[in-house]
Structures are given as C-alpha cells and as structure tokens.
C-alpha cells in the first residue's frame, strides 16, 4: 500500500527506513531522499513509524 502518493513511498519501504533511521515522518522521508509535498500523509506515516518502533522495541525486550 502507498503511504505517500506524491513520493510513491510504500508502507514496507517506510517501515524498513524506520528501522534504520530515527525521527518523525519528515526525517524518514529525508533519509529516503524525498521531501513531503502535499503533507496529507504525514500523520499516517508517523503512526506507521511509531508502530514499527514499538514492534522493534518489543522484539528487543523479548530477546533480553
């Protein structure tokens, strides 16, 4: 599924970038070499990033 139509950013690409980089949606877009354009996707992107980070930290806690 596309999260950002303007930049053609898919959810899987956003989740992968969130695991490699830290920050909000704008920071992750920058890490992908893109800039938010219409900005309508940023709230959903931030939710996906937060979900990915919480899943990642749950995995670390389970491994400990």
Secondary structure, 3 states (H helix, E strand, C coil): CEEECCCCEEHHHHHHHHHHCCCCHHHHHHHCCCCCCCCCCHHHHHHHHHHHHHHHHHHHHHHC
